Amino acid sequence: MKLGDVFIGPALYWLLWVVIIAVLVVLGLMEMHTRHFNPFSFILLGVTAAAVAVILVTYRKGERITREPFEKE
């Protein structure tokens, strides 16, 4: 089994996961979700919007994103 079969998608998408997890860990260690909830929410919203924007900008038509193909009905 090749790693390309296990990790579907470009390395950039996997790097996004690492960045998101790192941001959540830092925010959790700072206890922002309990002490400063509004800034925490806006940071979380910003990280989510940035990740979606990166995916939308870098996605190429026909790129494999799931293990099973979508069936047209």
C-alpha positions in Angstrom: 0.0 0.0 0.0 1.4 3.4 -1.0 1.1 6.4 1.3 -0.7 8.2 -1.6 -3.5 5.7 -1.1 -3.7 6.5 2.6 -3.3 10.2 2.6 -5.7 11.5 -0.1 -5.3 15.1 -1.3 -2.4 17.4 -1.6 0.1 17.9 1.2 -1.2 21.5 1.6 -4.5 20.1 2.9 -2.8 17.9 5.4 -0.7 20.9 6.5 -3.9 22.8 7.1 -4.9 20.1 9.6 -1.6 20.6 11.4 -2.1 24.4 11.5 -5.7 24.1 12.8 -4.7 21.6 15.5 -1.8 23.9 16.6 -4.0 26.9 16.8 -6.6 25.0 18.9 -3.9 23.7 21.2 -2.4 27.1 21.7 -5.9 28.6 22.4 -6.7 25.8 24.8 -3.5 26.2 26.7 -4.3 29.9 27.0 -7.8 28.9 28.2 -9.3 31.4 25.8 -12.4 29.3 25.5 -13.3 30.0 29.1 -11.8 33.4 29.8 -12.1 35.3 26.5 -14.8 33.5 24.6 -15.6 36.2 22.0 -12.0 36.6 20.7 -11.7 32.8 20.8 -14.8 32.5 18.6 -13.6 35.1 16.1 -10.1 33.4 15.9 -11.8 30.1 15.3 -14.1 31.6 12.7 -11.0 33.2 11.0 -9.0 30.0 10.9 -12.0 28.2 9.5 -12.6 30.8 6.8 -8.9 30.8 5.9 -8.8 27.0 5.6 -11.9 27.0 3.4 -10.4 29.8 1.2 -7.2 27.9 0.8 -9.1 24.8 -0.3 -11.3 26.7 -2.7 -8.3 28.5 -4.3 -6.1 25.5 -4.6 -8.6 22.8 -5.6 -8.3 21.6 -9.2 -11.3 20.0 -11.0 -11.1 16.2 -11.1 -8.8 16.0 -8.1 -9.4 13.0 -5.9 -10.8 14.0 -2.5 -12.6 10.8 -1.4 -11.8 7.1 -1.5 -15.0 6.2 -3.3 -16.1 8.2 -6.4 -19.4 10.1 -6.3 -22.0 8.4 -8.5 -24.0 10.5 -10.9 -27.7 9.7 -10.8 
